[in-house]
């Protein structure tokens, strides 16, 4: 029997790591990339899944787990962590087993 795990985190807002953001009002998830600019969109389920899977595929170790034909069982989960510094953070896990 063999097992592996992929872990990742993503922001609920569609922003890149290190991108400057500016708060809009008092809502903790209201930010803009410019002062008083348009509000940054929250990720849809599709956008979130695409972000996480793309990052896993681009990582050699994570891709190895995803593509390993020996793993015949797969599980996935995600949780919203409201303690993120800017809005919320999503933590995702993939488990693989044979």
N, CA, C and O atoms as CSV, one atom per row, in Angstrom:
chain,resi,resn,atom,element,x,y,z
A,1,UNK,N,N,0.838,-1.180,0.000
A,1,UNK,CA,C,0.000,0.000,0.000
A,1,UNK,C,C,0.887,1.248,0.000
A,1,UNK,O,O,1.912,1.287,0.680
A,2,UNK,N,N,0.491,2.252,-0.756
A,2,UNK,CA,C,1.215,3.519,-0.826
A,2,UNK,C,C,0.217,4.663,-0.673
A,2,UNK,O,O,-0.968,4.508,-0.970
A,3,UNK,N,N,0.701,5.806,-0.209
A,3,UNK,CA,C,-0.160,6.977,-0.038
A,3,UNK,C,C,0.634,8.247,-0.286
A,3,UNK,O,O,1.858,8.263,-0.151
A,4,UNK,N,N,-0.070,9.309,-0.649
A,4,UNK,CA,C,0.551,10.616,-0.863
A,4,UNK,C,C,-0.491,11.686,-0.582
A,4,UNK,O,O,-1.683,11.406,-0.461
A,5,UNK,N,N,-0.010,12.914,-0.483
A,5,UNK,CA,C,-0.887,14.024,-0.146
A,5,UNK,C,C,-0.419,15.280,-0.876
A,5,UNK,O,O,0.780,15.540,-0.976
A,6,UNK,N,N,-1.369,16.050,-1.382
A,6,UNK,CA,C,-1.094,17.373,-1.935
A,6,UNK,C,C,-1.830,18.393,-1.079
A,6,UNK,O,O,-3.009,18.217,-0.773
A,7,UNK,N,N,-1.134,19.459,-0.692
A,7,UNK,CA,C,-1.724,20.538,0.091
A,7,UNK,C,C,-1.533,21.852,-0.650
A,7,UNK,O,O,-0.533,22.039,-1.344
A,8,UNK,N,N,-2.497,22.769,-0.504
A,8,UNK,CA,C,-2.355,24.098,-1.089
A,8,UNK,C,C,-3.292,25.056,-0.376
A,8,UNK,O,O,-4.283,24.649,0.230
A,9,UNK,N,N,-2.958,26.332,-0.461
A,9,UNK,CA,C,-3.852,27.367,0.038
A,9,UNK,C,C,-4.063,28.389,-1.068
A,9,UNK,O,O,-3.206,28.576,-1.931
A,10,UNK,N,N,-5.203,29.038,-1.031
A,10,UNK,CA,C,-5.532,30.084,-2.004
A,10,UNK,C,C,-6.336,31.161,-1.291
A,10,UNK,O,O,-7.021,30.895,-0.303
A,11,UNK,N,N,-6.244,32.345,-1.792
A,11,UNK,CA,C,-7.044,33.437,-1.254
A,11,UNK,C,C,-8.443,33.390,-1.846
A,11,UNK,O,O,-8.627,32.992,-2.996
A,12,UNK,N,N,-9.442,33.805,-1.043
A,12,UNK,CA,C,-10.810,33.859,-1.556
A,12,UNK,C,C,-10.939,34.941,-2.625
A,12,UNK,O,O,-11.775,34.835,-3.522
A,13,UNK,N,N,-10.111,35.980,-2.528
A,13,UNK,CA,C,-10.120,37.040,-3.534
A,13,UNK,C,C,-9.177,36.672,-4.673
A,13,UNK,O,O,-8.179,35.984,-4.458
A,14,UNK,N,N,-9.486,37.123,-5.872
A,14,UNK,CA,C,-8.645,36.839,-7.040
A,14,UNK,C,C,-7.472,37.814,-7.087
A,14,UNK,O,O,-7.443,38.732,-7.906
A,15,UNK,N,N,-6.498,37.596,-6.185
A,15,UNK,CA,C,-5.290,38.410,-6.155
A,15,UNK,C,C,-4.079,37.496,-6.143
A,15,UNK,O,O,-4.160,36.340,-5.728
A,16,UNK,N,N,-2.965,38.023,-6.598
A,16,UNK,CA,C,-1.722,37.262,-6.623
A,16,UNK,C,C,-0.945,37.517,-5.343
A,16,UNK,O,O,-1.110,38.556,-4.704
A,17,UNK,N,N,-0.099,36.569,-4.972
A,17,UNK,CA,C,0.771,36.770,-3.817
A,17,UNK,C,C,1.627,37.999,-4.036
A,17,UNK,O,O,2.206,38.180,-5.107
A,18,UNK,N,N,1.707,38.843,-3.021
A,18,UNK,CA,C,2.538,40.031,-3.096
A,18,UNK,C,C,1.911,41.207,-3.817
A,18,UNK,O,O,2.496,42.290,-3.846
A,19,UNK,N,N,0.722,41.020,-4.408
A,19,UNK,CA,C,0.063,42.114,-5.118
A,19,UNK,C,C,-0.422,43.148,-4.103
A,19,UNK,O,O,-1.065,42.774,-3.123
A,20,UNK,N,N,-0.134,44.444,-4.306
A,20,UNK,CA,C,-0.636,45.438,-3.364
A,20,UNK,C,C,-2.147,45.578,-3.483
A,20,UNK,O,O,-2.699,45.557,-4.583
A,21,UNK,N,N,-2.801,45.720,-2.350
A,21,UNK,CA,C,-4.249,45.899,-2.322
A,21,UNK,C,C,-4.592,47.026,-1.351
A,21,UNK,O,O,-3.815,47.353,-0.455
A,22,UNK,N,N,-5.769,47.610,-1.549
A,22,UNK,CA,C,-6.219,48.729,-0.744
A,22,UNK,C,C,-7.616,48.421,-0.209
A,22,UNK,O,O,-8.497,48.034,-0.976
A,23,UNK,N,N,-7.829,48.588,1.097
A,23,UNK,CA,C,-9.157,48.305,1.658
A,23,UNK,C,C,-10.198,49.300,1.165
A,23,UNK,O,O,-9.914,50.481,0.963
A,24,UNK,N,N,-11.406,48.792,0.980
A,24,UNK,CA,C,-12.544,49.626,0.592
A,24,UNK,C,C,-13.577,49.557,1.723
A,24,UNK,O,O,-14.261,48.543,1.866
A,25,UNK,N,N,-13.695,50.579,2.495
A,25,UNK,CA,C,-14.677,50.602,3.576
A,25,UNK,C,C,-14.288,49.673,4.714
A,25,UNK,O,O,-13.108,49.409,4.944
A,26,UNK,N,N,-15.304,49.179,5.427
A,26,UNK,CA,C,-15.060,48.360,6.615
A,26,UNK,C,C,-15.271,46.869,6.385
A,26,UNK,O,O,-14.984,46.076,7.282
A,27,UNK,N,N,-15.758,46.462,5.230
A,27,UNK,CA,C,-15.946,45.037,4.919
A,27,UNK,C,C,-14.577,44.387,4.778
A,27,UNK,O,O,-13.782,44.823,3.946
A,28,UNK,N,N,-14.278,43.358,5.569
A,28,UNK,CA,C,-12.946,42.755,5.562
A,28,UNK,C,C,-12.601,42.033,4.254
A,28,UNK,O,O,-11.455,41.625,4.065
A,29,UNK,N,N,-13.565,41.870,3.355
A,29,UNK,CA,C,-13.274,41.254,2.056
A,29,UNK,C,C,-13.457,42.245,0.908
A,29,UNK,O,O,-13.583,41.839,-0.247
A,30,UNK,N,N,-13.472,43.538,1.219
A,30,UNK,CA,C,-13.610,44.564,0.180
A,30,UNK,C,C,-12.263,45.226,-0.044
A,30,UNK,O,O,-11.809,46.036,0.764
A,31,UNK,N,N,-11.631,44.869,-1.155
A,31,UNK,CA,C,-10.314,45.401,-1.505
A,31,UNK,C,C,-10.291,45.772,-2.978
A,31,UNK,O,O,-11.088,45.274,-3.774
A,32,UNK,N,N,-9.365,46.655,-3.324
A,32,UNK,CA,C,-9.130,47.058,-4.700
A,32,UNK,C,C,-7.620,47.026,-4.958
A,32,UNK,O,O,-6.827,47.061,-4.017
A,33,UNK,N,N,-7.227,46.960,-6.227
A,33,UNK,CA,C,-5.792,47.013,-6.547
A,33,UNK,C,C,-5.314,48.454,-6.673
A,33,UNK,O,O,-4.116,48.696,-6.812
A,34,UNK,N,N,-6.235,49.411,-6.625
A,34,UNK,CA,C,-5.888,50.835,-6.602
A,34,UNK,C,C,-6.736,51.499,-5.518
A,34,UNK,O,O,-7.818,51.005,-5.199
A,35,UNK,N,N,-6.271,52.598,-4.954
A,35,UNK,CA,C,-7.097,53.292,-3.957
A,35,UNK,C,C,-8.443,53.692,-4.570
A,35,UNK,O,O,-8.489,54.316,-5.631
A,36,UNK,N,N,-9.510,53.336,-3.907
A,36,UNK,CA,C,-10.885,53.657,-4.328
A,36,UNK,C,C,-11.235,53.128,-5.716
A,36,UNK,O,O,-12.096,53.690,-6.393
A,37,UNK,N,N,-10.584,52.063,-6.140
A,37,UNK,CA,C,-10.867,51.472,-7.451
A,37,UNK,C,C,-11.981,50.433,-7.359
A,37,UNK,O,O,-12.705,50.363,-6.366
A,38,UNK,N,N,-12.102,49.636,-8.405
A,38,UNK,CA,C,-13.115,48.578,-8.436
A,38,UNK,C,C,-12.780,47.502,-7.416
A,38,UNK,O,O,-11.615,47.204,-7.154
A,39,UNK,N,N,-13.819,46.938,-6.858
A,39,UNK,CA,C,-13.661,45.868,-5.864
A,39,UNK,C,C,-13.103,44.620,-6.535
A,39,UNK,O,O,-13.544,44.249,-7.623
A,40,UNK,N,N,-12.132,43.969,-5.890
A,40,UNK,CA,C,-11.572,42.716,-6.395
A,40,UNK,C,C,-12.622,41.623,-6.249
A,40,UNK,O,O,-13.247,41.493,-5.196
A,41,UNK,N,N,-12.813,40.847,-7.291
A,41,UNK,CA,C,-13.825,39.783,-7.294
A,41,UNK,C,C,-13.420,38.642,-6.370
A,41,UNK,O,O,-12.237,38.369,-6.170
A,42,UNK,N,N,-14.427,37.987,-5.815
A,42,UNK,CA,C,-14.192,36.755,-5.059
A,42,UNK,C,C,-14.168,35.607,-6.050
A,42,UNK,O,O,-14.868,35.630,-7.063
A,43,UNK,N,N,-13.355,34.599,-5.749
A,43,UNK,CA,C,-13.248,33.452,-6.642
A,43,UNK,C,C,-14.556,32.658,-6.665
A,43,UNK,O,O,-15.206,32.468,-5.637
A,44,UNK,N,N,-14.920,32.205,-7.856
A,44,UNK,CA,C,-16.017,31.248,-7.978
A,44,UNK,C,C,-15.446,29.868,-7.650
A,44,UNK,O,O,-14.231,29.715,-7.525
A,45,UNK,N,N,-16.302,28.876,-7.510
A,45,UNK,CA,C,-15.806,27.516,-7.278
A,45,UNK,C,C,-14.907,27.074,-8.437
A,45,UNK,O,O,-13.870,26.448,-8.216
A,46,UNK,N,N,-15.302,27.401,-9.671
A,46,UNK,CA,C,-14.502,27.031,-10.837
A,46,UNK,C,C,-13.145,27.723,-10.819
A,46,UNK,O,O,-12.121,27.097,-11.089
A,47,UNK,N,N,-13.137,29.013,-10.501
A,47,UNK,CA,C,-11.892,29.767,-10.457
A,47,UNK,C,C,-10.973,29.237,-9.365
A,47,UNK,O,O,-9.764,29.123,-9.567
A,48,UNK,N,N,-11.538,28.916,-8.219
A,48,UNK,CA,C,-10.745,28.374,-7.118
A,48,UNK,C,C,-10.142,27.028,-7.502
A,48,UNK,O,O,-8.945,26.806,-7.319
A,49,UNK,N,N,-10.969,26.127,-8.035
A,49,UNK,CA,C,-10.479,24.808,-8.434
A,49,UNK,C,C,-9.406,24.929,-9.504
A,49,UNK,O,O,-8.393,24.232,-9.444
A,50,UNK,N,N,-9.613,25.799,-10.480
A,50,UNK,CA,C,-8.632,25.998,-11.547
A,50,UNK,C,C,-7.310,26.502,-10.974
A,50,UNK,O,O,-6.246,26.027,-11.374
A,51,UNK,N,N,-7.360,27.456,-10.046
A,51,UNK,CA,C,-6.152,27.988,-9.424
A,51,UNK,C,C,-5.385,26.905,-8.687
A,51,UNK,O,O,-4.174,26.774,-8.863
A,52,UNK,N,N,-6.076,26.130,-7.866
A,52,UNK,CA,C,-5.411,25.091,-7.078
A,52,UNK,C,C,-4.822,23.993,-7.962
A,52,UNK,O,O,-3.659,23.624,-7.801
A,53,UNK,N,N,-5.615,23.474,-8.888
A,53,UNK,CA,C,-5.146,22.372,-9.732
A,53,UNK,C,C,-4.010,22.830,-10.643
A,53,UNK,O,O,-3.051,22.087,-10.850
A,54,UNK,N,N,-4.101,24.027,-11.184
A,54,UNK,CA,C,-3.011,24.551,-12.021
A,54,UNK,C,C,-1.712,24.606,-11.230
A,54,UNK,O,O,-0.661,24.208,-11.732
A,55,UNK,N,N,-1.777,25.096,-9.999
A,55,UNK,CA,C,-0.572,25.171,-9.176
A,55,UNK,C,C,-0.043,23.781,-8.836
A,55,UNK,O,O,1.171,23.577,-8.815
A,56,UNK,N,N,-0.925,22.824,-8.570
A,56,UNK,CA,C,-0.470,21.455,-8.301
A,56,UNK,C,C,0.203,20.860,-9.541
A,56,UNK,O,O,1.245,20.214,-9.432
A,57,UNK,N,N,-0.384,21.073,-10.702
A,57,UNK,CA,C,0.181,20.522,-11.937
A,57,UNK,C,C,1.538,21.154,-12.253
A,57,UNK,O,O,2.430,20.477,-12.763
A,58,UNK,N,N,1.698,22.434,-11.956
A,58,UNK,CA,C,2.961,23.117,-12.237
A,58,UNK,C,C,4.072,22.764,-11.238
A,58,UNK,O,O,5.236,23.091,-11.471
A,59,UNK,N,N,3.726,22.112,-10.148
A,59,UNK,CA,C,4.716,21.698,-9.147
A,59,UNK,C,C,5.118,20.249,-9.426
A,59,UNK,O,O,4.263,19.363,-9.400
A,60,UNK,N,N,6.398,19.990,-9.691
A,60,UNK,CA,C,6.808,18.622,-10.036
A,60,UNK,C,C,6.383,17.562,-9.014
A,60,UNK,O,O,5.900,16.501,-9.408
A,61,UNK,N,N,6.550,17.820,-7.730
A,61,UNK,CA,C,6.175,16.833,-6.721
A,61,UNK,C,C,4.677,16.579,-6.655
A,61,UNK,O,O,4.236,15.437,-6.526
A,62,UNK,N,N,3.894,17.661,-6.746
A,62,UNK,CA,C,2.436,17.508,-6.719
A,62,UNK,C,C,1.938,16.812,-7.990
A,62,UNK,O,O,1.057,15.954,-7.940
A,63,UNK,N,N,2.527,17.205,-9.140
A,63,UNK,CA,C,2.135,16.580,-10.412
A,63,UNK,C,C,2.429,15.079,-10.382
A,63,UNK,O,O,1.648,14.280,-10.899
A,64,UNK,N,N,3.551,14.701,-9.778
A,64,UNK,CA,C,3.902,13.283,-9.671
A,64,UNK,C,C,2.799,12.519,-8.933
A,64,UNK,O,O,2.426,11.419,-9.341
A,65,UNK,N,N,2.280,13.102,-7.850
A,65,UNK,CA,C,1.181,12.451,-7.127
A,65,UNK,C,C,-0.080,12.353,-7.983
A,65,UNK,O,O,-0.738,11.314,-8.012
A,66,UNK,N,N,-0.413,13.447,-8.683
A,66,UNK,CA,C,-1.621,13.463,-9.525
A,66,UNK,C,C,-1.560,12.435,-10.655
A,66,UNK,O,O,-2.570,11.818,-10.991
A,67,UNK,N,N,-0.387,12.254,-11.234
A,67,UNK,CA,C,-0.258,11.407,-12.419
A,67,UNK,C,C,0.165,9.974,-12.123
A,67,UNK,O,O,0.278,9.170,-13.049
A,68,UNK,N,N,0.397,9.637,-10.881
A,68,UNK,CA,C,0.884,8.306,-10.534
A,68,UNK,C,C,-0.217,7.261,-10.754
A,68,UNK,O,O,-1.223,7.286,-10.046
A,69,UNK,N,N,-0.054,6.352,-11.707
A,69,UNK,CA,C,-1.093,5.365,-11.997
A,69,UNK,C,C,-1.253,4.316,-10.897
A,69,UNK,O,O,-2.232,3.568,-10.894
A,70,UNK,N,N,-0.312,4.254,-9.972
A,70,UNK,CA,C,-0.427,3.286,-8.873
A,70,UNK,C,C,-1.530,3.675,-7.887
A,70,UNK,O,O,-2.084,2.814,-7.205
A,71,UNK,N,N,-1.846,4.955,-7.812
A,71,UNK,CA,C,-2.891,5.389,-6.879
A,71,UNK,C,C,-4.260,5.135,-7.488
A,71,UNK,O,O,-4.609,5.693,-8.529
A,72,UNK,N,N,-5.018,4.295,-6.830
A,72,UNK,CA,C,-6.344,3.929,-7.334
A,72,UNK,C,C,-7.466,4.569,-6.525
A,72,UNK,O,O,-8.639,4.441,-6.874
A,73,UNK,N,N,-7.108,5.251,-5.455
A,73,UNK,CA,C,-8.099,5.931,-4.622
A,73,UNK,C,C,-7.688,7.399,-4.462
A,73,UNK,O,O,-6.506,7.731,-4.373
A,74,UNK,N,N,-8.704,8.261,-4.430
A,74,UNK,CA,C,-8.448,9.694,-4.347
A,74,UNK,C,C,-9.512,10.329,-3.475
A,74,UNK,O,O,-10.690,9.985,-3.569
A,75,UNK,N,N,-9.100,11.248,-2.634
A,75,UNK,CA,C,-10.029,12.036,-1.835
A,75,UNK,C,C,-9.589,13.491,-1.865
A,75,UNK,O,O,-8.402,13.781,-2.010
A,76,UNK,N,N,-10.539,14.400,-1.728
A,76,UNK,CA,C,-10.211,15.822,-1.740
A,76,UNK,C,C,-11.117,16.549,-0.765
A,76,UNK,O,O,-12.263,16.159,-0.541
A,77,UNK,N,N,-10.581,17.613,-0.190
A,77,UNK,CA,C,-11.392,18.442,0.701
A,77,UNK,C,C,-10.853,19.862,0.675
A,77,UNK,O,O,-9.718,20.105,0.266
A,78,UNK,N,N,-11.677,20.783,1.115
A,78,UNK,CA,C,-11.269,22.181,1.229
A,78,UNK,C,C,-12.003,22.793,2.404
A,78,UNK,O,O,-13.122,22.399,2.733
A,79,UNK,N,N,-11.359,23.759,3.028
A,79,UNK,CA,C,-11.961,24.436,4.166
A,79,UNK,C,C,-11.666,25.930,4.052
A,79,UNK,O,O,-10.574,26.331,3.650
A,80,UNK,N,N,-12.649,26.737,4.409
A,80,UNK,CA,C,-12.502,28.185,4.423
A,80,UNK,C,C,-11.991,28.606,5.788
A,80,UNK,O,O,-12.613,28.312,6.809
A,81,UNK,N,N,-10.868,29.289,5.806
A,81,UNK,CA,C,-10.274,29.770,7.058
A,81,UNK,C,C,-10.520,31.275,7.147
A,81,UNK,O,O,-9.891,32.043,6.419
A,82,UNK,N,N,-11.423,31.705,8.025
A,82,UNK,CA,C,-11.752,33.125,8.110
A,82,UNK,C,C,-10.672,33.975,8.782
A,82,UNK,O,O,-10.844,35.189,8.897
A,83,UNK,N,N,-9.572,33.379,9.225
A,83,UNK,CA,C,-8.537,34.156,9.907
A,83,UNK,C,C,-7.454,34.664,8.951
A,83,UNK,O,O,-6.415,35.149,9.400
A,84,UNK,N,N,-7.687,34.558,7.645
A,84,UNK,CA,C,-6.708,35.038,6.677
A,84,UNK,C,C,-6.432,36.523,6.852
A,84,UNK,O,O,-7.321,37.281,7.239
A,85,UNK,N,N,-5.204,36.939,6.569
A,85,UNK,CA,C,-4.819,38.339,6.755
A,85,UNK,C,C,-5.646,39.276,5.874
A,85,UNK,O,O,-6.103,40.319,6.341
A,86,UNK,N,N,-5.840,38.917,4.617
A,86,UNK,CA,C,-6.675,39.696,3.711
A,86,UNK,C,C,-7.843,38.812,3.307
A,86,UNK,O,O,-7.684,37.900,2.495
A,87,UNK,N,N,-9.001,39.077,3.863
A,87,UNK,CA,C,-10.195,38.284,3.595
A,87,UNK,C,C,-9.974,36.854,4.089
A,87,UNK,O,O,-9.309,36.651,5.106
A,88,UNK,N,N,-10.509,35.885,3.401
A,88,UNK,CA,C,-10.434,34.494,3.845
A,88,UNK,C,C,-9.426,33.715,3.007
A,88,UNK,O,O,-9.104,34.097,1.882
A,89,UNK,N,N,-8.937,32.620,3.574
A,89,UNK,CA,C,-8.025,31.723,2.884
A,89,UNK,C,C,-8.701,30.364,2.751
A,89,UNK,O,O,-9.394,29.923,3.668
A,90,UNK,N,N,-8.510,29.710,1.639
A,90,UNK,CA,C,-9.011,28.355,1.436
A,90,UNK,C,C,-7.835,27.407,1.487
A,90,UNK,O,O,-6.847,27.602,0.780
A,91,UNK,N,N,-7.930,26.384,2.314
A,91,UNK,CA,C,-6.925,25.335,2.395
A,91,UNK,C,C,-7.506,24.091,1.739
A,91,UNK,O,O,-8.611,23.663,2.073
A,92,UNK,N,N,-6.762,23.517,0.809
A,92,UNK,CA,C,-7.232,22.336,0.083
A,92,UNK,C,C,-6.260,21.179,0.259
A,92,UNK,O,O,-5.048,21.371,0.357
A,93,UNK,N,N,-6.818,19.980,0.296
A,93,UNK,CA,C,-6.038,18.754,0.462
A,93,UNK,C,C,-6.493,17.717,-0.551
A,93,UNK,O,O,-7.690,17.553,-0.786
A,94,UNK,N,N,-5.550,17.025,-1.142
A,94,UNK,CA,C,-5.817,15.845,-1.957
A,94,UNK,C,C,-5.090,14.681,-1.302
A,94,UNK,O,O,-3.932,14.812,-0.905
A,95,UNK,N,N,-5.768,13.542,-1.188
A,95,UNK,CA,C,-5.157,12.324,-0.661
A,95,UNK,C,C,-5.190,11.259,-1.746
A,95,UNK,O,O,-6.177,11.120,-2.469
A,96,UNK,N,N,-4.106,10.515,-1.847
A,96,UNK,CA,C,-3.982,9.455,-2.839
A,96,UNK,C,C,-3.582,8.175,-2.126
A,96,UNK,O,O,-2.788,8.201,-1.185
A,97,UNK,N,N,-4.134,7.055,-2.575
A,97,UNK,CA,C,-3.758,5.768,-1.985
A,97,UNK,C,C,-3.913,4.673,-3.024
A,97,UNK,O,O,-4.638,4.808,-4.010
A,98,UNK,N,N,-3.205,3.582,-2.765
A,98,UNK,CA,C,-3.339,2.407,-3.640
A,98,UNK,C,C,-3.763,1.228,-2.789
A,98,UNK,O,O,-3.939,0.125,-3.307
